[in-house]
Amino acid sequence: MNFLQNYFQKRTNNMIAHQDFELAEQFVNIDFSFGYNQDGSTKDGKTVGKDLFHLEGIFLDLTDRTLSHPKVPYAHEDRGGKFGDLVKEFGFGNRKVIWQPSDLFDLDSYMDAYWFPEQLEMHHKAFNEMLDAKRLYCERSISFLDYFFKRLDVYQACEMPTFIKYYRGVDIEKYKDKIRKITNDFPHLNEKGDQI
């Protein structure tokens, strides 16, 4: 029985990893027209920055296996497709993220929220590394992907329980390489608007 349970857990984990790849592909193909007003002029940097944090937050939220990242509001729609109903019946859902900024997103609350599993505090050095990574990301000194990869490395090294459970059977290095390949050409901007 334990063998079957492990088999299905690993299979589910690999399906979730593939959903992360799909999220990354969707993210890099976002329609950035939200950065412009209806008359074609550019929105102010503060508004665009808030919208980017929101969209990046969706990715960071949905890819956090510890479920500690702050929940970020987002819209979704039915994916449809030939096997849509079958996928729903197996309990995997068949929803697709709509990558559009929302007025429901509160940037200040998001930045002030606690982003980590409480068990991480037992690992003082790693906890401080994640606090630094969060600060650097919020300052736009590093990209959301830099933060994402740091989180993966720290949670794996500290063996966060839900992280280990939901990555069991997933080759983490191949997973990271695939995310890097998908996002390779995505431009990351710092607080000055310079590419990083």
C-alpha angles and dihedrals in degrees: 000000000000090000091056092047091052091046093053092043091054091045091050091047091054090050089052090049089054089052087055089054089051091049090051091050091049091047095053089050096052117142101243093195087111085082091070134069120234090262090058096254119132118260117238116278095245092058093045090047091052090049091050092050087051095052093043088048090057089057093045091047097048094046096049107106091189089060088224099118111101113268110253121204115242139158123238138186139200111280094210117188136138095294097034097116093043091052090051092050091056088056098247096116123228102231130136126205117244102218100215129123117252133210086223090073113099108197095193093052090046093053092045094048124104108255104187141072110260091236088068090072088071087066098063098183094046091044091054090047090055092047088053092047091051092048093048091048093048088050088049091238088126130027126251087252091056087053092045093053092045089052091051092051096046096045091048094048092047091044096229103201100233091040091055092044095052097041096046107127094016117113098230095199092052089045092053092045091053092049089048092051092049093049097035097112097037110120116232119201129202126216090279093053092252117139114253 
